[in-house]
Amino acid sequence: MNEVEVYRDVMVPMRDGVRLAADVYLPTGAGQLPAVVVRTAYDKSAPVTDGTGEYVRIARAGFAVVVQDKRGRFASEGEYRVLRDDATGPHRDGADTVEWVAAQPWCDGNVGMFGYSYLGETVLGAAQAAPPHLRAGAPAQPATDEFVDRAFVGGVLVTNIGFWASLPMVAEDLVAKLPADRQEKARAELDAYRAGLPESTAAMPLTEQPFVRLFPHAWGDVLAHRDDPEFFAESRFARPEAEQVKVPLLHIGSWLDHFPANTVRQYCLTREHADPAVRDAQRLVMGPWGHGGFTRDEFGSVFPGSAVDYAGMNIEWLDRWLRGDSLTRWDHPVVLYVMGADRWRTEQSWPVPGAAARTLALTADGALRQGDPSPGTRTFTYDPADPYRGGRLQDVGAVDLTALHEGDNLLRFETPALEADLEITGVPEAVLHLSTTATDADWHVELHTVGPDGTAMFVNEGAARARYRRSRTAPEPVEPGAVEEYVVGLRPMSVVIPAGGRLRMVLTAGKYPAFERNPQSFTDPGTALESDLQKADHTLHSGPGLSRLVLPVVDPARRGEWIDNPWPLAAGDAEAAPVERQAAELAR
């Protein structure tokens, strides 16, 4: 089964009569096979060079591979809606596609799915819809949960969602689907938006940004519904969605990606609430990669031995559940890469059994330490017109940002030099007692490891908007001068800080242009102008039971088992080009 044939633009009917285009890869003369479905918004026929789309290799491994354009994208019919039409809305395109594939004469009735980012979201969508012939899936770095993770973090808009719409793999088809008399203007606005990057992603007013303003489903509707979780319901994956899952899922994520919280949360939800028959079959893999960077071992810092054979790990997973092959490595429910230790480890659950909460107080003299601190305060002034310019972790990687930490628009806290190695594996949180002269503010927290030689590494971040301190859906202004408690949830992480190193925490009130700028007044950030930006003083209050950082610290005696890279990159032959066929030939 070395030769593979690809049948282009096979039209697959959905339940409402709309047809979605697919490319079907089949090993020559193979007969009936288990099938793998990949659903994409990025052009099914575009070459994929980052190791995440080795469709010929997967077909050569004995699968029929169906790669489909989502509704309204490229060769597919219908109207496109961002992160919709997969699971719970009026259309269930993933489920319809799985069942169509299962009924084809070249499929043996066993269907699996895989994909990362947007493609990972489609796997979860189909799993929720629970088509009878879906046997397993592998959602990697899934772009789900717009309201709490993709579009907003702690209620603060992530400007990357506009940048995403300007990417060539997204923008070109968006423009092509506009009426002909609007396309020239759209291309001019796209050029202007790209010319101003990265600042154009946060240009004010947000509602009038060039190019993205032309596509409400990608930008304007998000701004208009920032306090309305039901608008984003089709991208949600919470307990009710997890309860619908009836298949084993390999949840693949990264500490440095956009969506580590999604991956970990979805693993925990399916482990606890999926169909009881598949709860123990859920698996979690977490590495140190960038977005889609599974086959590389560097993202800001070098993480030796972290690059994996992404296609190979998916083939192994699908072999098990679509063919019944045994695979001893999946006896480990959790496989994670520990940064700093730079090794892979297995664990029996998440949160890992050896982790326990350790509280470090934020002191008035800038220390992070255990025990009750003396009462005191620290104040910084923040001007959104002259903002802190640290990037998001998934944009810049695990880099040294020390040069940005010397300014007066933030507060910096550090532990003393550690007497022994410190492993933090889990989800930290910062509990901050703050007062401000503003009626609204954003709180951005970063964590950085600092090695014995002084080299720092950015490893975690989180944000919270003051107006949402009591309710994410019912914002309230802040009373100037009042001391309030704010909880800033950070991302899942796993890192070892060596003896002699330190942990640094940075607190600031903005992160430009990665996030929208808060005018520091109780106004609509979407329509606010540059002239609305106000300078404000923010004061952190220290003392017993007040501002603190809570860390999940792992006891070395209770760690799981250290292992070699379970999916090392394969040398392998270069992927051969498939034999091109016409869709009509498939029917014959």
C-alpha positions as CSV (number, residue, x, y, z in Angstrom):
1,M,0.0,0.0,0.0
2,N,2.8,2.4,-0.9
3,E,1.0,4.3,-3.6
4,V,-1.7,6.8,-2.6
5,E,-4.4,8.3,-4.8
6,V,-6.2,11.5,-3.9
7,Y,-9.6,12.4,-5.2
8,R,-10.1,16.2,-5.2
9,D,-13.3,18.1,-4.4
10,V,-15.6,15.2,-3.4
11,M,-18.8,16.9,-2.4
12,V,-20.3,15.6,0.9
13,P,-24.0,16.4,1.6
14,M,-25.0,17.8,5.0
15,R,-28.4,17.4,6.6
16,D,-29.6,20.7,5.3
17,G,-28.5,20.0,1.7
18,V,-25.4,22.1,1.7
19,R,-22.4,20.2,0.3
20,L,-18.9,20.4,1.7
21,A,-15.8,19.7,-0.4
22,A,-13.3,17.1,0.6
23,D,-10.1,15.6,-0.7
24,V,-10.1,11.8,-0.2
25,Y,-6.7,10.0,0.1
26,L,-6.8,6.2,-0.5
27,P,-4.0,3.6,-0.7
28,T,-4.2,2.1,-4.2
29,G,-6.2,-1.2,-4.2
30,A,-6.6,-1.4,-0.5
31,G,-10.3,-2.3,-0.2
32,Q,-12.2,-1.3,2.9
33,L,-10.2,0.7,5.5
34,P,-10.7,2.6,8.7
35,A,-11.0,6.3,7.9
36,V,-9.6,9.5,9.4
37,V,-11.4,12.8,9.0
38,V,-9.7,16.2,9.2
39,R,-11.9,19.3,8.9
40,T,-10.2,22.6,8.2
41,A,-10.9,26.3,7.6
42,Y,-7.5,26.8,5.9
43,D,-7.9,25.1,2.5
44,K,-8.0,21.3,2.4
45,S,-5.7,21.2,-0.6
46,A,-3.0,23.7,0.6
47,P,0.4,22.1,1.3
48,V,1.1,21.6,5.0
49,T,4.9,21.8,5.8
50,D,5.0,21.8,9.6
51,G,4.5,18.1,10.1
52,T,0.8,18.4,11.1
53,G,-0.7,17.4,7.7
54,E,1.1,14.3,6.6
55,Y,-2.0,12.9,4.9
56,V,-0.2,10.7,2.4
57,R,1.9,9.1,5.2
58,I,-1.3,8.4,7.2
59,A,-2.9,6.9,4.2
60,R,0.2,4.7,3.6
61,A,-0.3,3.5,7.2
62,G,-3.5,1.9,6.1
63,F,-6.2,4.6,6.5
64,A,-8.6,6.4,4.2
65,V,-8.0,10.1,4.9
66,V,-10.7,12.6,4.3
67,V,-9.7,16.3,4.5
68,Q,-12.6,18.7,4.2
69,D,-13.2,22.4,3.9
70,K,-15.5,23.7,6.6
71,R,-18.9,25.2,5.6
72,G,-18.4,28.4,3.6
73,R,-14.7,28.0,3.2
74,F,-12.8,27.6,-0.1
75,A,-14.5,24.9,-2.1
76,S,-17.4,24.2,0.3
77,E,-20.9,25.6,0.0
78,G,-22.8,27.5,2.6
79,E,-22.2,30.5,4.9
80,Y,-19.0,30.5,7.0
81,R,-19.3,31.3,10.8
82,V,-16.2,31.3,12.9
83,L,-16.0,28.3,15.3
84,R,-19.6,27.3,14.6
85,D,-21.5,24.5,12.8
86,D,-19.6,21.6,14.4
87,A,-21.5,20.5,17.5
88,T,-24.6,22.1,19.0
89,G,-25.9,24.7,16.6
90,P,-28.3,24.3,13.6
91,H,-25.7,22.4,11.7
92,R,-23.6,19.4,12.8
93,D,-21.3,19.1,10.0
94,G,-18.6,17.0,11.7
95,A,-21.1,14.3,12.6
96,D,-22.7,14.4,9.2
97,T,-19.3,14.0,7.6
98,V,-18.3,11.1,9.8
99,E,-21.5,9.2,9.0
100,W,-21.1,9.9,5.3
101,V,-17.6,8.6,5.3
102,A,-18.6,5.4,7.3
103,A,-21.2,4.6,4.6
104,Q,-18.7,4.7,1.7
105,P,-17.6,1.4,0.1
106,W,-13.9,2.2,0.8
107,C,-14.6,2.6,4.6
108,D,-15.0,-0.4,7.0
109,G,-17.3,1.7,9.3
110,N,-14.6,2.8,11.8
111,V,-13.9,6.6,11.7
112,G,-11.5,8.7,13.7
113,M,-10.5,12.4,13.7
114,F,-7.5,14.5,14.5
115,G,-6.2,18.1,14.0
116,Y,-4.8,21.0,15.9
117,S,-6.0,24.5,16.6
118,Y,-9.2,25.2,14.7
119,L,-9.0,21.6,13.4
120,G,-8.8,20.4,16.9
121,E,-12.0,22.3,17.7
122,T,-13.8,20.4,15.0
123,V,-12.7,17.1,16.6
124,L,-14.3,18.1,19.9
125,G,-17.4,19.4,18.1
126,A,-17.9,16.0,16.3
127,A,-17.3,14.1,19.6
128,Q,-20.0,16.1,21.3
129,A,-22.4,15.3,18.5
130,A,-21.6,11.7,19.0
131,P,-22.1,10.2,15.5
132,P,-22.4,6.4,15.8
133,H,-19.4,5.5,13.7
134,L,-16.9,7.8,15.4
135,R,-14.5,5.6,17.3
136,A,-11.8,8.0,18.6
137,G,-10.3,11.5,18.2
138,A,-7.1,13.5,18.9
139,P,-7.8,17.2,19.5
140,A,-4.5,19.1,19.7
141,Q,-4.3,22.7,21.0
142,P,-8.0,23.2,20.3
143,A,-9.4,26.7,19.7
144,T,-12.5,26.3,21.8
145,D,-14.2,28.3,24.6
146,E,-14.1,31.7,22.9
147,F,-15.7,33.4,25.9
148,V,-13.1,32.3,28.5
149,D,-10.0,31.5,26.5
150,R,-9.7,32.3,22.8
151,A,-11.3,35.7,22.5
152,F,-11.1,36.8,26.1
153,V,-8.7,36.0,29.0
154,G,-10.1,37.2,32.3
155,G,-12.5,39.4,30.4
156,V,-9.7,41.1,28.5
157,L,-9.9,41.0,24.7
158,V,-7.1,39.1,23.0
159,T,-6.3,41.1,19.9
160,N,-4.9,38.0,18.1
161,I,-8.4,37.1,17.0
162,G,-8.3,40.1,14.6
163,F,-4.8,39.3,13.5
164,W,-5.9,35.7,12.8
165,A,-8.5,37.1,10.3
166,S,-5.6,38.8,8.4
167,L,-3.5,35.7,7.9
168,P,-3.2,34.7,4.2
169,M,-4.8,31.3,4.9
170,V,-7.9,33.1,6.4
171,A,-8.1,36.5,4.7
172,E,-7.8,35.5,1.0
173,D,-10.9,33.3,1.1
174,L,-12.8,35.9,3.2
175,V,-12.1,38.5,0.6
176,A,-12.9,36.1,-2.3
177,K,-16.4,35.5,-0.8
178,L,-17.3,39.2,-0.7
179,P,-19.3,40.7,-3.6
180,A,-17.0,41.6,-6.4
181,D,-17.6,45.4,-6.0
182,R,-16.3,45.2,-2.4
183,Q,-13.2,43.2,-2.9
184,E,-10.8,45.9,-4.0
185,K,-11.6,48.0,-1.0
186,A,-11.2,45.0,1.3
187,R,-7.8,44.2,-0.1
188,A,-6.7,47.8,0.4
189,E,-7.8,47.7,4.0
190,L,-6.1,44.4,4.5
191,D,-2.8,45.9,3.2
192,A,-3.2,48.8,5.6
193,Y,-3.9,46.5,8.5
194,R,-0.8,44.3,7.7
195,A,1.4,47.4,7.2
196,G,0.6,48.5,10.7
197,L,1.3,45.2,12.5
198,P,1.6,44.5,15.3
199,E,0.2,47.8,16.6
200,S,-2.8,47.7,14.2
201,T,-4.2,44.7,16.2
202,A,-4.9,47.0,19.1
203,A,-5.7,50.3,17.2
204,M,-8.5,52.3,18.6
205,P,-11.4,52.4,18.3
206,L,-11.5,48.6,18.0
207,T,-14.8,48.6,16.2
208,E,-13.3,50.6,13.3
209,Q,-10.1,48.7,12.7
210,P,-9.5,48.3,8.9
211,F,-10.3,45.0,7.3
212,V,-11.4,43.1,10.4
213,R,-14.4,45.5,10.7
214,L,-15.7,44.1,7.4
215,F,-16.3,40.6,8.9
216,P,-18.5,40.9,12.0
217,H,-18.5,37.1,12.7
218,A,-14.7,37.3,13.1
219,W,-14.4,40.6,15.0
220,G,-17.4,43.0,15.5
221,D,-19.8,40.4,16.9
222,V,-17.1,39.4,19.5
223,L,-16.8,43.0,20.6
224,A,-20.6,43.5,20.8
225,H,-21.1,40.3,22.9
226,R,-18.2,40.6,25.3
227,D,-20.5,40.1,28.3
228,D,-22.7,37.5,26.8
229,P,-21.5,33.9,27.1
230,E,-24.5,32.4,25.3
231,F,-23.4,34.1,22.0
232,F,-20.3,31.9,22.1
233,A,-22.1,28.7,23.2
234,E,-21.3,26.7,20.1
235,S,-17.6,26.9,20.9
236,R,-18.1,26.0,24.6
237,F,-16.8,22.8,26.1
238,A,-18.0,22.4,29.7
239,R,-19.6,19.6,31.7
240,P,-22.8,19.4,29.5
241,E,-20.6,19.0,26.4
242,A,-18.3,16.5,28.0
243,E,-21.2,14.3,29.1
244,Q,-22.0,13.8,25.3
245,V,-18.6,12.4,24.5
246,K,-18.6,8.6,23.8
247,V,-15.1,8.1,22.4
248,P,-11.5,8.0,23.7
249,L,-9.8,11.3,23.1
250,L,-6.0,12.0,23.0
251,H,-5.8,15.6,24.3
252,I,-2.6,17.2,23.1
253,G,-1.5,20.6,24.4
254,S,1.4,22.8,25.1
255,W,2.5,24.9,28.0
256,L,3.5,27.7,25.6
257,D,0.5,27.5,23.2
258,H,-2.6,29.7,23.0
259,F,-4.8,27.1,24.6
260,P,-3.2,25.0,27.3
261,A,-6.1,25.7,29.6
262,N,-8.5,24.3,27.0
263,T,-6.5,21.1,26.7
264,V,-6.2,20.4,30.4
265,R,-9.8,21.4,31.2
266,Q,-11.2,19.2,28.4
267,Y,-9.1,16.2,29.6
268,C,-10.4,16.6,33.1
269,L,-14.0,17.1,32.0
270,T,-14.0,14.0,29.8
271,R,-12.1,12.0,32.4
272,E,-14.9,12.8,34.9
273,H,-18.0,13.3,32.9
274,A,-17.8,11.5,29.5
275,D,-19.7,8.2,28.9
276,P,-18.4,5.9,31.7
277,A,-17.2,3.4,29.2
278,V,-14.6,5.8,27.9
279,R,-13.6,7.9,30.9
280,D,-10.5,5.8,31.6
281,A,-9.5,5.9,27.9
282,Q,-9.0,9.7,27.9
283,R,-5.3,10.7,27.6
284,L,-3.4,13.9,28.1
285,V,0.0,14.9,26.5
286,M,1.5,18.3,27.3
287,G,4.8,19.5,25.7
288,P,6.7,22.9,25.5
289,W,5.9,23.7,21.9
290,G,4.6,26.8,20.2
291,H,1.3,26.7,18.3
292,G,1.6,23.7,16.0
293,G,5.3,23.4,16.6
294,F,5.2,19.8,17.7
295,T,8.2,18.8,15.4
296,R,10.5,21.6,16.8
297,D,12.3,21.7,20.1
298,E,12.8,25.4,20.4
299,F,10.3,28.2,21.2
300,G,12.0,31.1,22.9
301,S,14.3,28.6,24.7
302,V,15.6,25.2,23.6
303,F,13.9,22.2,25.2
304,P,16.0,19.2,24.4
305,G,14.2,16.1,23.3
306,S,10.8,17.8,23.1
307,A,10.2,17.6,19.4
308,V,7.8,14.7,18.5
309,D,6.5,12.8,15.5
310,Y,3.1,14.4,15.5
311,A,1.8,12.2,12.7
312,G,3.2,9.1,14.2
313,M,1.6,9.7,17.6
314,N,-1.8,10.2,15.9
315,I,-1.3,7.0,13.8
316,E,-0.6,5.0,16.9
317,W,-3.6,6.4,18.7
318,L,-5.9,5.7,15.8
319,D,-4.4,2.3,15.2
320,R,-5.5,1.4,18.7
321,W,-9.1,2.5,18.5
322,L,-9.9,2.0,14.9
323,R,-8.0,-1.3,14.4
324,G,-7.7,-2.7,18.0
325,D,-3.9,-2.6,18.0
326,S,-2.3,-2.8,21.5
327,L,-0.2,0.0,22.7
328,T,1.5,-0.2,26.1
329,R,2.5,3.4,26.3
330,W,-1.2,4.4,26.7
331,D,-1.2,2.8,30.1
332,H,0.0,6.2,31.2
333,P,-3.0,8.6,31.5
334,V,-0.8,11.7,31.5
335,V,2.5,12.3,29.7
336,L,4.1,15.7,30.2
337,Y,7.4,17.5,29.4
338,V,8.8,19.3,32.5
339,M,10.6,22.5,31.4
340,G,13.8,23.2,33.3
341,A,14.3,19.5,34.0
342,D,13.9,19.1,30.2
343,R,12.6,15.6,30.4
344,W,9.3,13.7,29.8
345,R,7.4,12.2,32.6
346,T,4.3,10.0,33.1
347,E,1.7,10.8,35.7
348,Q,-1.5,9.0,36.7
349,S,-3.8,12.0,36.7
350,W,-4.1,15.8,36.4
351,P,-3.7,17.6,38.8
352,V,-0.6,15.4,39.3
353,P,-0.8,13.4,42.6
354,G,2.4,14.8,44.0
355,A,1.4,18.5,43.9
356,A,0.4,20.5,46.9
357,A,-0.4,24.2,47.3
358,R,2.4,26.5,48.5
359,T,1.5,30.1,49.3
360,L,4.0,32.9,48.8
361,A,3.2,36.3,50.1
362,L,3.7,39.4,48.0
363,T,5.5,41.8,50.3
364,A,5.8,45.6,50.4
365,D,9.6,45.3,49.8
366,G,9.1,43.3,46.6
367,A,9.7,39.8,47.9
368,L,7.9,36.5,47.3
369,R,8.2,34.4,50.4
370,Q,6.4,32.1,52.7
371,G,4.8,33.3,56.0
372,D,2.8,36.3,57.0
373,P,4.3,39.6,55.8
374,S,4.2,42.9,57.5
375,P,1.4,45.3,56.5
376,G,2.5,47.6,53.7
377,T,1.8,48.9,50.2
378,R,3.5,49.3,46.8
379,T,2.2,51.7,44.1
380,F,2.8,51.9,40.4
381,T,1.5,54.4,37.8
382,Y,0.1,53.0,34.6
383,D,-0.5,55.0,31.5
384,P,-2.3,53.0,28.7
385,A,-1.0,55.6,26.2
386,D,2.6,54.5,27.1
387,P,1.9,50.9,27.8
388,Y,3.9,47.8,29.0
389,R,4.9,46.0,25.8
390,G,5.4,42.5,26.9
391,G,4.1,39.9,24.4
392,R,1.9,37.0,25.2
393,L,3.7,33.8,26.0
394,Q,2.4,32.0,22.8
395,D,3.6,34.9,20.7
396,V,7.1,35.4,22.0
397,G,7.9,32.0,23.6
398,A,10.0,31.3,26.7
399,V,12.3,34.3,26.3
400,D,14.1,36.6,28.7
401,L,12.0,39.7,29.2
402,T,14.1,41.2,32.0
403,A,14.8,44.4,30.1
404,L,11.1,45.2,30.3
405,H,10.9,44.6,34.1
406,E,13.0,47.7,35.0
407,G,10.2,50.2,34.2
408,D,8.0,52.1,36.7
409,N,4.7,50.9,35.0
410,L,4.8,47.6,36.9
411,L,5.6,45.9,40.2
412,R,8.2,43.1,40.4
413,F,8.5,40.4,43.1
414,E,11.1,37.7,43.5
415,T,11.9,34.9,45.8
416,P,15.3,34.6,47.5
417,A,17.7,32.2,45.8
418,L,16.3,28.7,46.2
419,E,18.1,26.3,48.5
420,A,16.8,23.3,46.5
421,D,15.2,22.6,43.1
422,L,11.6,23.7,43.0
423,E,9.1,22.0,40.7
424,I,5.8,23.8,39.8
425,T,3.3,21.6,38.0
426,G,-0.3,22.6,37.9
427,V,-2.3,25.8,37.7
428,P,-1.1,28.7,39.9
429,E,-3.2,31.7,40.8
430,A,-2.5,35.2,42.1
431,V,-4.8,36.6,44.7
432,L,-4.3,40.4,44.7
433,H,-5.6,43.0,47.1
434,L,-5.5,46.3,45.1
435,S,-6.9,49.8,45.2
436,T,-6.8,52.2,42.2
437,T,-7.6,55.7,41.3
438,A,-9.4,54.5,38.2
439,T,-13.0,53.2,37.8
440,D,-11.7,50.2,35.8
441,A,-8.4,48.5,35.3
442,D,-6.7,45.4,34.0
443,W,-4.4,43.2,36.0
444,H,-1.8,41.3,34.1
445,V,0.4,38.8,36.0
446,E,3.5,37.1,34.5
447,L,5.8,34.4,36.0
448,H,9.4,34.1,35.0
449,T,12.0,31.6,36.2
450,V,15.5,33.1,36.8
451,G,18.5,30.8,36.6
452,P,21.5,31.0,38.9
453,D,23.3,32.9,36.2
454,G,20.5,35.5,36.1
455,T,19.0,34.4,32.8
456,A,15.2,34.6,33.0
457,M,12.6,32.5,31.1
458,F,8.9,33.6,30.6
459,V,6.8,30.7,31.7
460,N,3.3,31.8,32.6
461,E,0.7,34.6,32.5
462,G,-2.8,35.5,33.3
463,A,-5.2,38.5,33.3
464,A,-8.3,39.8,35.0
465,R,-10.4,42.9,34.4
466,A,-11.5,44.8,37.5
467,R,-15.1,45.4,36.3
468,Y,-15.7,41.7,36.4
469,R,-14.4,41.1,39.9
470,R,-17.9,40.0,41.1
471,S,-19.5,38.8,37.9
472,R,-18.2,38.1,34.3
473,T,-21.7,39.0,32.9
474,A,-22.6,41.9,35.1
475,P,-19.7,44.4,35.1
476,E,-19.5,47.1,37.8
477,P,-17.2,50.1,38.1
478,V,-14.6,50.2,40.7
479,E,-14.8,52.7,43.6
480,P,-11.6,54.7,43.5
481,G,-9.5,54.1,46.6
482,A,-11.4,51.0,47.7
483,V,-9.3,47.9,48.4
484,E,-10.7,44.9,46.5
485,E,-9.7,41.3,46.1
486,Y,-8.9,40.1,42.5
487,V,-8.1,36.5,41.6
488,V,-6.0,36.1,38.5
489,G,-6.0,32.6,37.2
490,L,-2.8,31.6,35.4
491,R,-2.1,28.9,32.8
492,P,-1.3,25.2,33.4
493,M,2.5,24.8,33.6
494,S,5.3,22.4,34.5
495,V,8.7,23.8,35.2
496,V,11.7,23.1,37.5
497,I,13.7,26.0,38.9
498,P,17.1,24.8,40.0
499,A,18.8,25.5,43.3
500,G,20.3,28.9,43.3
501,G,17.6,30.2,40.9
502,R,14.6,32.4,41.7
503,L,10.9,32.8,40.7
504,R,9.8,36.3,39.5
505,M,6.3,37.6,39.4
506,V,5.4,40.8,37.5
507,L,2.2,42.7,37.9
508,T,1.2,45.4,35.5
509,A,-2.1,46.9,34.1
510,G,-1.8,46.2,30.4
511,K,0.0,44.3,27.8
512,Y,0.1,46.1,24.4
513,P,-0.6,45.2,21.7
514,A,-1.3,41.6,22.6
515,F,-4.4,42.7,24.5
516,E,-6.8,45.6,24.1
517,R,-6.1,48.7,26.1
518,N,-8.3,49.5,29.0
519,P,-9.0,53.2,29.1
520,Q,-9.0,52.9,32.9
521,S,-12.5,54.2,33.1
522,F,-15.8,52.4,33.1
523,T,-16.5,52.8,29.4
524,D,-16.9,50.5,26.4
525,P,-13.4,49.4,25.4
526,G,-14.6,48.6,21.9
527,T,-15.6,52.2,21.0
528,A,-13.1,54.0,23.2
529,L,-10.7,56.4,21.5
530,E,-7.0,57.2,22.2
531,S,-8.2,60.4,23.8
532,D,-10.2,58.4,26.4
533,L,-7.0,56.8,27.8
534,Q,-6.4,57.9,31.4
535,K,-3.3,57.5,33.6
536,A,-4.0,55.9,37.0
537,D,-2.2,54.9,40.2
538,H,-2.6,51.3,41.4
539,T,-1.7,50.1,44.9
540,L,-1.0,46.6,46.0
541,H,-1.7,45.9,49.7
542,S,0.4,43.4,51.6
543,G,-0.2,41.8,55.0
544,P,-1.4,38.6,56.6
545,G,-4.0,36.9,54.4
546,L,-3.7,39.6,51.7
547,S,-1.8,39.6,48.3
548,R,-0.3,36.2,47.5
549,L,0.8,33.8,44.8
550,V,-0.4,30.2,45.2
551,L,1.8,27.6,43.5
552,P,1.2,23.8,42.9
553,V,4.6,22.5,44.1
554,V,5.5,18.9,43.5
555,D,7.2,16.8,46.1
556,P,10.2,15.1,44.5
557,A,9.4,11.9,46.4
558,R,5.9,11.7,44.8
559,R,6.8,12.4,41.1
560,G,5.8,10.1,38.4
561,E,8.2,8.1,36.2
562,W,10.8,9.9,34.0
563,I,10.8,8.5,30.4
564,D,12.6,9.1,27.1
565,N,10.8,11.0,24.4
566,P,7.9,8.6,23.6
567,W,7.5,9.9,20.0
568,P,11.0,10.8,18.7
569,L,11.1,12.3,15.2
570,A,11.4,9.6,12.6
571,A,14.1,9.9,9.9
572,G,11.7,8.2,7.4
573,D,11.4,8.8,3.7
574,A,10.2,12.1,2.3
575,E,6.5,12.1,1.8
576,A,5.7,11.0,-1.8
577,A,3.2,13.0,-3.8
578,P,-0.2,11.3,-4.3
579,V,-1.6,10.3,-7.6
580,E,-4.2,12.9,-8.6
581,R,-7.7,11.7,-9.4
582,Q,-11.0,13.3,-10.2
583,A,-13.9,13.2,-7.7
584,A,-16.0,11.4,-10.3
585,E,-13.6,8.5,-10.4
586,L,-14.2,7.8,-6.7
587,A,-17.8,7.0,-7.3
588,R,-16.8,4.4,-9.9
